[in-house]
Amino acid sequence: MPSTAPRKARHHASRQPPRIGLVSLGCPKALVDSERIVSRLRAEGYELVGSYDEADLVLVNTCGFLDSARAESLDAIGEALAANGRVIVTGCMGVEADLIRDRHPEVLAITGPHQYEQVIAAVHAHLPPAHDPKLDLVPPEGLRLTPRHYAYLKISEGCNHACSFCIIPKLRGPLCSRPAREVLYEAERLVRAGVKELLIISQDTGAYGVDLRHAPSRFRDREVRAHIVDLARALGEFGVWVRLHYVYPYPHVDDLVPLMNEGAILPYLDIPFQHASPTVLRAMRRPARQDRMLERIRRWRDICPEIAIRSTFVVGFPGETERDFELLLEWLEEAELDRVGCFAYEDVAGAAANHLPGHLPEEVKEERRARLMAVQEGISRRRLARRVGQDMAVLIDEVTSDGAFGRTYADAPEIDGRVFVEDGEHLKPGEIVWVEITGSDAHDLVGELAEE
C-alpha cells in the first residue's frame, strides 16, 4: 500500500466495481493466503487497488509469530484505519481478536489464519460485490502478488511439533495437508500461466501427507501419494524449477537428494537446524544429535555435489552458555552451509521458552548473533568464490539499463543472494540464461552471458 494519504470522499458510477486495498505482512505462507483471498474477491468482481485513498475497504493480513511482528501488525492496522477508516483484519494475529479490538475497536471484522470463507463473508457484509459478470473473470491460476515468473505453492497448513520457542501450532493448528492432486493441478495452472519457478512452502514440508496417511489421489491418469518424495517427483515433471522450503530433517529427506541429482527438482534444501548444542536443542524441543546431521550432510554432498543448503539459527536462547555458542560456531565451520540466517532469541507470547531459566541480556544475544554472521560470511565468501569460472543457469528477476539481476538454483528470491549479469540489459524477467561467473563476494555473484 504505497499511499498513506487520507481517504477522500468519492462518488462512484453505478457500475464502479468495489475496490479493495491489501496489506500483507509476514512469511510466504501468509502471502499465499493473501493471494487466495484476492483471487476469490477478483473473481467476484472486486478491484484490487494500490493505495488507501482509492480503496473502499482495506484488508490487513497480519503476522503474530514474534512480539515485534505483532507490534508491526497492530501498527499496520492503525495506519490503515487512519488513512482509510474501513478495515478488516485476518491472519495469524486474528486469534488475538480481543487484543486487536482493545487497541483498534474501529475494525469492521477479525478472522484467524487461513479462514478464507470468513474473510470473504466479512467483505460481503461490509462491501457487497458488484453483480457484473464481465468483472468476475480472473486467470485460471488466480491472482498472485509475486512476479509472473515465480510463485509460492503451499502444500499444507499447521504443524505437529511442539518447539518451545514457537506458537505456530496455536496460531495455525495441527498439520493439515492438501491432497496431492489439488497441489498438482494448481502447479499445472501456474506453469501454464508462465511460471518458471515453483517455491514449495508449508510450516513443515517434510511432514507433508502424514495427517492423510499418505493417501494417494488421482492426478490426470495416475495416482500420486501425499508424500513429499512422491509429490516432488511429480512436480519435477512440469519442467520448471522446483524449490523446497522449510524441510524438517526427517530420515526420508535423504530420498529427495537423488531427485536433486537427477535434475527433477532443484538441488536446494532449506532446513531449520536452529542450533547445534545438544543442551540448547533439548531446551528447544528439537532433535539433539547434530553430529549425526553432519554425516548426513556429507552423504548428501556425495550423492549430489551441487546441493545448496540454507538454514536458520537462534542464538541467545535461555540457558545458552558461551560453550554452547562455541559448539554452534564449530558446527557451522564443519557443515559449511551455503546460506544462513540468524536471529537473536526473542520471547513470543504464549511460548513455553518464555518461562525457561537463564534468559540472557540483549547485548549478549546481539553480540552472539553478530559473531555467528561474521563466521558465516567467511564461509559464504569461500563457497561463492568456487563458482568463479563456472557457467551457471540464471533465472532473471529484474532488468535495468546497466544489466540484469537474477538467481541461480542456490538462491531463493528475497532471502538468498543474486547474480548481476553485466551485459544483460536486453534480457527479460523470467528468462533462464547461461552466465559465466566472473566475480563474487560474501553474498552475491557477478557474471557475463556465456558464449553459446
C-alpha positions in Angstrom: 0.0 0.0 0.0 2.2 2.9 -1.2 -0.1 5.8 -0.3 -0.9 6.9 3.2 -3.0 9.9 2.1 -6.3 10.5 3.9 -9.2 8.8 2.3 -11.2 11.2 0.1 -14.9 11.3 -0.4 -15.8 9.7 -3.7 -18.9 9.4 -5.9 -18.7 6.2 -8.0 -20.6 5.5 -11.1 -23.3 2.9 -10.5 -21.2 0.2 -12.2 -18.0 1.1 -10.5 -16.6 -2.2 -9.0 -16.0 -2.2 -5.3 -12.3 -1.6 -4.6 -10.2 -3.5 -2.0 -6.8 -2.5 -0.6 -4.5 -5.1 0.8 -1.6 -5.0 3.4 0.0 -8.4 3.6 2.5 -9.0 6.4 4.6 -12.0 7.5 6.0 -15.0 5.7 5.4 -16.5 2.2 2.7 -18.8 3.7 0.8 -15.6 4.7 1.4 -14.3 1.2 -0.2 -17.3 -0.3 -3.2 -16.8 2.0 -3.5 -13.2 0.6 -3.2 -14.5 -3.0 -6.1 -16.9 -2.4 -8.2 -14.1 -0.8 -7.7 -11.6 -3.6 -8.2 -14.3 -6.3 -11.6 -15.1 -4.8 -12.5 -11.4 -4.5 -11.4 -10.6 -8.0 -13.4 -13.5 -9.3 -16.5 -11.8 -7.7 -15.9 -8.5 -9.4 -13.8 -6.6 -6.8 -11.0 -4.5 -7.9 -7.6 -4.6 -6.1 -6.1 -1.1 -5.7 -2.7 0.0 -4.5 -3.4 2.9 -2.2 -5.5 3.6 0.8 -7.3 6.6 -0.7 -8.5 4.5 -3.7 -9.9 1.7 -1.6 -13.5 1.3 -0.4 -12.2 -1.1 2.3 -8.7 -2.4 3.4 -7.7 -6.0 4.3 -4.8 -6.3 6.7 -3.3 -9.8 6.7 -1.3 -9.9 10.0 1.7 -11.8 11.4 1.7 -12.9 15.0 4.8 -15.0 15.4 7.1 -12.7 17.3 6.3 -9.8 19.6 7.9 -7.5 17.1 5.8 -8.9 14.3 2.6 -8.4 16.4 3.6 -4.8 17.1 4.1 -4.3 13.3 0.7 -5.8 12.7 -1.0 -3.5 15.2 0.8 -0.5 13.7 -0.3 -1.5 10.2 -3.9 -1.8 11.3 -3.7 1.6 12.9 -2.2 3.1 9.8 -4.9 1.6 7.6 -7.7 2.9 9.9 -6.2 6.4 9.9 -5.8 6.5 6.2 -9.0 4.8 5.1 -11.2 4.1 8.1 -12.7 0.8 6.9 -10.5 -2.2 7.9 -11.0 -6.0 8.1 -8.2 -7.9 9.9 -7.2 -11.5 9.1 -4.1 -13.8 9.5 -2.1 -15.2 12.4 -2.8 -12.4 14.8 -6.5 -12.8 14.2 -6.5 -15.4 17.0 -5.9 -12.5 19.4 -9.1 -10.7 18.5 -9.6 -9.2 22.0 -6.1 -7.6 21.9 -6.8 -6.1 18.4 -10.1 -4.7 19.5 -8.7 -3.2 22.6 -6.2 -1.4 20.5 -8.3 -0.7 17.5 -12.0 -1.0 18.3 -13.0 0.5 15.0 -12.0 -2.5 12.9 -15.0 -4.0 11.0 -14.2 -7.7 11.4 -11.4 -10.0 12.6 -10.7 -13.6 11.3 -7.9 -16.0 12.0 -5.3 -17.6 9.7 -6.4 -19.4 6.5 -10.1 -18.7 7.3 -10.8 -17.8 3.7 -14.5 -18.2 3.8 -14.9 -16.0 6.9 -12.8 -13.3 5.3 -14.9 -13.3 2.1 -18.1 -13.3 4.2 -16.8 -10.3 6.2 -16.0 -8.4 2.9 -19.5 -9.3 1.6 -21.1 -7.9 4.8 -19.3 -4.6 4.7 -18.8 -4.1 0.9 -21.2 -6.2 -1.2 -19.9 -7.5 -4.5 -20.9 -5.9 -7.8 -23.0 -8.2 -9.9 -21.4 -7.7 -13.3 -20.2 -10.9 -15.0 -17.7 -9.0 -17.0 -15.8 -8.2 -13.8 -16.0 -11.8 -12.4 -13.3 -13.2 -14.7 -9.8 -14.0 -13.3 -7.0 -16.1 -14.7 -7.3 -19.8 -14.0 -4.3 -19.6 -11.7 -5.8 -16.8 -9.7 -4.2 -13.5 -8.8 -0.7 -13.5 -7.3 1.4 -10.9 -5.6 4.8 -12.3 -6.9 6.4 -11.6 -10.3 4.9 -13.5 -13.1 7.7 -15.9 -13.4 7.7 -17.5 -9.9 5.1 -18.5 -7.5 4.8 -19.9 -4.0 2.9 -23.2 -3.8 1.6 -24.0 -0.3 1.2 -27.8 0.3 -0.1 -27.8 3.9 -1.1 -25.8 6.9 -0.2 -26.0 10.5 2.5 -28.1 12.4 2.6 -31.1 14.8 5.8 -30.1 16.5 6.0 -28.5 20.0 9.2 -26.5 19.8 9.4 -24.5 23.0 10.0 -21.1 21.2 7.2 -21.4 18.7 3.4 -20.9 18.8 2.7 -21.8 15.2 0.6 -24.8 16.2 -1.5 -22.5 18.3 -1.9 -20.0 15.5 -2.4 -22.3 12.6 -3.4 -25.6 14.2 -2.0 -29.1 13.6 -0.7 -30.3 10.3 -3.3 -30.2 7.6 -2.1 -31.4 4.2 -3.7 -30.8 0.8 -4.3 -33.8 -1.4 -1.6 -34.4 -3.9 -4.0 -33.9 -6.9 -5.0 -30.5 -5.6 -1.4 -29.4 -5.3 -0.5 -30.7 -8.8 -3.5 -29.2 -10.5 -2.6 -25.8 -9.0 1.0 -26.3 -10.1 -0.2 -27.1 -13.6 -2.2 -23.9 -13.8 0.7 -21.9 -12.6 3.1 -23.4 -15.2 0.6 -22.8 -18.0 0.4 -19.2 -16.9 4.2 -18.8 -17.4 5.6 -19.6 -14.0 9.2 -20.8 -14.3 9.9 -21.5 -10.6 7.6 -23.1 -8.0 8.6 -22.5 -4.4 7.1 -25.2 -2.3 6.2 -23.9 1.2 4.4 -25.0 4.3 5.3 -24.9 8.0 6.7 -28.4 7.8 7.3 -29.5 4.2 8.9 -32.8 5.2 5.8 -33.9 7.1 3.6 -33.4 4.1 0.8 -36.0 4.0 1.4 -37.6 7.4 -2.1 -36.5 8.5 -3.6 -38.0 5.4 -1.6 -41.2 6.0 0.0 -40.5 2.6 -3.2 -41.4 0.9 -3.0 -41.3 -2.9 -5.2 -39.2 -5.1 -5.7 -39.2 -8.8 -3.9 -36.6 -11.0 -4.5 -37.0 -14.7 -4.0 -40.7 -15.5 -2.3 -41.8 -12.3 -2.4 -42.0 -8.5 0.1 -39.8 -6.6 0.7 -40.4 -2.9 0.5 -37.4 -0.5 4.2 -37.9 0.4 6.9 -35.2 -0.1 9.1 -37.5 -2.2 6.3 -38.6 -4.5 5.0 -35.0 -4.7 8.5 -33.7 -5.5 8.9 -36.3 -8.3 5.5 -35.4 -9.8 6.2 -31.6 -9.6 9.5 -32.2 -11.3 7.7 -33.4 -14.4 6.4 -29.9 -15.2 9.8 -28.9 -16.5 10.2 -25.8 -14.2 12.4 -25.1 -11.2 11.0 -26.7 -8.1 12.5 -25.3 -4.8 11.7 -26.9 -1.4 11.5 -24.6 1.7 11.1 -25.4 5.4 12.1 -29.0 5.3 12.4 -30.6 8.8 15.2 -33.2 8.6 13.2 -36.4 8.8 15.0 -39.6 7.6 13.1 -39.7 4.4 14.5 -36.3 3.3 17.5 -38.4 2.3 15.3 -39.8 -0.5 14.9 -36.3 -2.0 18.6 -35.9 -2.7 18.7 -38.4 -5.6 15.9 -36.5 -7.3 18.0 -33.4 -7.0 21.0 -35.1 -8.6 18.8 -36.3 -11.4 17.6 -32.7 -12.0 13.9 -33.4 -11.2 14.0 -30.7 -8.5 16.5 -28.0 -7.7 19.4 -29.2 -5.5 18.4 -26.8 -2.8 17.3 -27.7 0.8 16.1 -25.1 3.3 16.3 -26.9 6.7 15.8 -25.0 10.0 18.5 -26.5 12.2 18.1 -23.8 14.8 21.2 -24.7 16.9 24.0 -27.3 17.3 24.4 -27.6 21.1 22.6 -30.7 22.4 21.7 -28.9 25.6 20.1 -26.0 23.7 18.4 -28.2 21.2 16.8 -30.2 24.1 15.6 -27.0 25.6 14.1 -26.0 22.2 12.5 -29.5 22.0 14.4 -30.1 18.7 16.4 -33.2 17.6 19.7 -33.1 19.6 22.1 -35.1 17.5 23.7 -32.6 15.2 26.8 -34.7 14.9 24.8 -37.2 13.0 23.4 -34.3 10.9 26.9 -33.5 9.8 27.3 -37.0 8.5 24.0 -36.8 6.6 25.2 -33.5 5.0 28.3 -35.2 3.9 26.3 -38.1 2.4 24.0 -35.6 0.6 27.0 -33.9 -1.0 28.4 -37.3 -2.0 25.2 -38.1 -3.8 24.6 -34.6 -5.2 27.8 -32.5 -5.1 25.9 -29.3 -6.3 23.4 -29.3 -3.4 22.9 -25.9 -1.7 21.8 -26.0 1.9 20.4 -23.0 3.7 19.3 -22.8 7.3 18.3 -20.5 10.2 19.6 -20.4 13.7 18.6 -18.9 17.0 21.3 -17.6 19.4 20.9 -16.3 22.9 18.3 -19.0 23.8 17.6 -19.1 27.5 20.4 -21.0 29.2 22.7 -20.9 26.2 26.3 -20.8 27.6 29.4 -19.5 25.8 30.4 -23.1 25.3 27.0 -23.9 23.7 27.5 -21.0 21.4 31.1 -22.1 20.5 29.8 -25.6 19.7 27.4 -23.9 17.2 30.2 -22.0 15.6 32.4 -25.1 15.3 29.4 -27.0 13.8 28.9 -24.2 11.2 32.6 -24.3 10.2 32.4 -28.0 9.7 29.0 -28.0 7.9 29.9 -25.2 5.6 26.3 -24.3 4.8 25.7 -22.2 1.7 23.2 -19.7 3.2 22.5 -18.9 6.8 20.1 -16.6 8.6 20.4 -15.9 12.3 18.0 -14.4 14.9 18.7 -13.3 18.4 16.2 -15.1 20.7 13.0 -13.2 21.4 10.2 -14.1 23.7 6.9 -15.0 21.9 3.7 -14.5 23.8 2.4 -17.9 24.8 5.6 -19.9 24.0 7.0 -22.3 26.6 10.5 -20.9 26.3 9.4 -17.7 28.0 9.4 -19.5 31.3 12.8 -21.2 31.0 15.6 -20.1 33.4 18.7 -18.3 32.2 17.4 -15.5 29.9 20.4 -13.6 28.5 20.9 -9.8 28.3 20.0 -8.3 25.0 23.6 -7.2 24.4 24.9 -10.7 24.8 22.3 -12.1 22.4 23.1 -9.4 19.8 26.9 -9.9 20.2 26.5 -13.6 19.5 24.3 -13.0 16.5 26.9 -10.7 15.0 29.7 -13.2 15.7 27.8 -16.0 14.1 27.1 -13.9 11.0 30.7 -12.9 10.8 31.8 -16.6 10.8 29.1 -17.4 8.2 30.2 -14.5 6.0 33.6 -16.1 5.7 32.1 -19.5 4.9 29.8 -18.0 2.3 32.7 -15.9 0.7 34.7 -19.1 0.3 31.9 -21.2 -1.2 30.9 -18.5 -3.6 34.5 -17.9 -4.8 34.4 -21.5 -6.0 31.8 -20.5 -8.6 34.1 -18.1 -10.4 34.8 -19.5 -13.8 31.7 -21.7 -13.9 28.8 -21.4 -16.3 25.5 -21.4 -14.3 21.9 -21.2 -15.3 20.4 -17.9 -14.0 16.7 -17.0 -13.8 16.3 -13.3 -14.5 14.3 -11.3 -12.0 15.0 -7.7 -12.8 16.4 -5.8 -15.8 18.0 -2.3 -15.7 19.8 -0.1 -18.2 23.1 -1.3 -16.6 22.5 -5.0 -16.7 20.2 -7.7 -15.1 19.8 -9.3 -11.7 18.9 -13.0 -11.5 19.3 -16.1 -9.3 20.9 -19.5 -9.6 19.4 -22.7 -8.3 21.2 -21.9 -5.0 19.3 -18.6 -4.4 15.7 -18.3 -3.3 14.0 -14.9 -4.0 14.5 -12.2 -1.4 16.3 -14.4 1.2 19.5 -15.5 -0.6 21.9 -13.9 -3.0 21.7 -12.6 -6.5 23.7 -12.7 -9.7 24.4 -9.4 -11.6 24.7 -10.1 -15.3 26.7 -7.2 -16.6 25.7 -7.5 -20.2 22.1 -8.5 -19.5 20.3 -5.2 -20.2 18.4 -6.7 -23.2 17.1 -9.7 -21.2 13.6 -10.1 -19.9 12.3 -11.1 -16.4 11.5 -14.8 -16.4 14.2 -15.8 -18.9 16.7 -18.5 -17.9 20.1 -17.9 -19.4 23.6 -19.3 -19.0 26.0 -17.0 -17.3 29.8 -17.2 -16.9 30.6 -16.3 -13.3 33.4 -13.7 -13.2 33.3 -12.5 -9.6 31.9 -13.0 -6.1 31.7 -11.5 -2.7 30.2 -12.8 0.6 26.7 -12.8 -0.7 26.4 -12.3 -4.5 27.9 -13.3 -7.8 28.8 -11.3 -10.9 28.9 -12.6 -14.4 28.5 -12.2 -18.2 26.4 -14.1 -20.7 28.1 -17.3 -21.6 29.1 -17.9 -25.2 26.8 -20.3 -26.9 
